[in-house]
Amino acid sequence: MHRRVFWLGLTLVAAGYVCSQTANAPALPEEGIRVSAFAEQSTVPLNRTVQVTIRLEWQGDLDRYEVIDLENLTAQNFEVVGNSSANRVAVVDGRNLSVHDFQYTLRPMSLGMGYVNGLTVRYADASNGKQYRLFTNRVEIRVVDPVAEPGAHDWLYYLAATLLLLAVLVYGYLSLQKKKKLEREKALALAQQQKPIEEQYLEQLKTQIPLDDRELETGEALSRLARLLRRYWSEKHGLPGLEATSEEFLAALHALPIESRAAADVTEVIHSADLAKFSGTGIDRPTLERLYTLFEFQLSSSAQKPQSM
């Protein structure tokens, strides 16, 4: 019984001592104040900056508490390149919520982890002047590979635009040249159609049998001359074409109401070509030139007849 009374009395004495010590120590504000530290992002490229905020929040007006001292912010793998502060008041559940922000702009120094060290905030209750201290948490931020700067790849767009423009210009130029070529060919074809047949064959004669070529092979030249002559008479007078034999062609030729001299000249050219082809003896250059002249004279004479009328 005496032991119980002893322990009860000892407990009451201890409780009284604790109460007296609590009453003498500075108490936290009635509504409380909270401090936090955070970064706007957990990773930051090496060539960018990151913003870290030290935030104090409390219930009531802004002037309820006064920040007496804010320890200088320190960090590993970052340098402080700027800072600012801001106050604002929001209404939450019908009561004012005051926010005091201290913001720091940090620039990374190298790849890897970086840290913003915790710091001490000293503030005072404006109503009674009592001072308090709070400590912020440490903030971790990872520094990652740098990113492309704005406009770094603009040259690719300019290059693509230039190449596209160049392609359009080249396409337009080629299309224009093709159009002009078609127009020239069309005009040439129209001119050929309007040109007398004798003039057309005179041009072909000079092109296919160039007598000024000293390397001209006379046998092949005579064969081309005979074919050209037969095509002319076939187109001009409706005689059988190259598919007919020489005898069939000459028979149809002699049936035409033409001068005997013209028929004889054509016959000589055809027989000379057949003889050179089947005998293999060939033909000398003077003979080729004489036969060439016979056909040329026929064409020239026929071309001049309409003008003499």
Residue pairs with C-beta under 8 A, 6 or more apart in sequence:
26 130
26 131
26 132
27 130
28 132
29 58
29 64
29 65
29 125
29 132
31 58
31 59
31 60
32 58
32 59
33 56
33 57
33 58
33 65
33 123
33 132
33 134
34 56
34 57
34 58
35 54
35 55
35 56
35 57
35 121
35 134
35 135
35 136
36 54
36 55
36 57
36 136
36 137
37 52
37 53
37 54
37 55
37 116
37 118
37 119
37 136
37 137
37 138
37 139
38 52
38 53
38 55
38 139
39 50
39 51
39 52
39 53
39 116
39 139
39 141
40 50
40 51
40 52
40 53
41 50
41 141
42 140
42 141
42 142
43 141
43 142
43 143
43 144
44 50
44 108
44 141
44 142
44 143
44 144
45 108
45 143
45 144
45 145
45 146
45 147
46 108
46 110
46 111
46 143
46 144
46 145
46 146
47 146
47 147
47 149
48 108
48 146
48 147
49 81
49 105
49 106
49 107
49 108
50 78
50 105
50 106
50 108
50 141
51 103
51 104
51 105
51 106
52 73
52 103
52 104
52 106
52 116
52 139
52 141
53 101
53 102
53 103
53 104
54 70
54 73
54 101
54 102
54 103
54 104
54 119
54 121
54 136
55 99
55 100
55 101
55 102
56 65
56 67
56 99
56 100
56 101
56 121
56 123
56 134
57 97
57 98
57 99
57 100
58 64
58 65
58 97
58 98
59 95
59 96
59 97
59 98
60 95
60 96
60 98
61 89
61 96
61 98
62 87
62 89
62 98
62 100
63 126
64 98
64 125
64 126
64 127
65 98
65 123
65 124
65 125
65 126
66 123
66 124
66 126
67 100
67 121
67 122
67 123
68 122
68 123
68 124
68 131
69 120
69 121
69 122
70 102
70 119
70 121
70 122
71 119
71 120
71 121
72 119
73 80
73 83
73 104
73 116
73 117
73 119
74 116
74 117
74 119
75 106
75 114
75 115
75 116
75 117
76 114
76 115
76 117
77 108
77 109
77 110
77 112
77 113
77 114
77 115
77 143
78 106
78 107
78 108
78 109
78 114
78 116
78 141
79 106
79 107
79 109
80 104
80 105
80 106
81 105
81 106
81 107
82 104
82 105
83 102
83 103
83 104
83 105
84 102
84 103
85 100
85 101
85 102
85 103
86 100
86 101
86 103
87 98
87 99
87 100
87 101
88 98
88 99
88 101
89 96
89 97
89 98
89 99
90 96
90 97
90 99
91 97
104 116
106 114
106 116
106 141
108 114
108 143
109 143
110 143
111 143
111 144
111 145
112 142
112 143
113 140
113 141
113 142
113 143
114 140
114 141
114 142
114 143
115 138
115 139
115 140
115 141
116 138
116 139
116 141
117 138
118 135
118 136
118 137
118 138
119 135
119 136
120 133
120 134
120 135
121 133
121 134
121 135
121 136
122 131
122 132
122 133
123 131
123 132
123 134
124 130
124 131
124 132
125 131
125 132
192 200
196 303
196 306
197 232
197 235
197 236
198 299
198 300
198 302
198 303
199 303
201 228
201 231
201 232
201 299
202 296
202 299
202 300
202 303
204 228
205 225
205 228
205 292
205 295
205 296
205 299
208 224
208 228
209 216
209 221
209 224
209 225
209 228
209 292
210 216
211 288
211 289
211 292
216 285
218 282
218 283
218 284
218 285
218 287
218 288
219 276
219 277
219 282
219 283
221 288
222 272
222 273
222 276
222 283
222 288
222 291
223 273
223 276
223 277
225 269
225 273
225 288
225 291
225 292
225 295
226 269
226 270
226 272
226 273
226 274
227 242
228 295
229 266
229 269
229 270
229 295
230 239
230 241
230 242
230 249
230 270
231 241
231 242
232 295
232 299
233 239
233 249
233 253
233 266
234 240
234 241
234 242
236 302
237 256
237 258
239 249
239 252
239 253
239 256
240 248
240 249
240 252
244 252
246 270
246 271
246 274
249 270
250 266
250 267
250 270
253 263
253 266
253 267
254 263
256 263
262 298
265 294
265 295
265 297
265 298
266 298
268 291
268 294
269 291
269 294
269 295
272 283
272 287
272 291
275 281
276 282
276 283
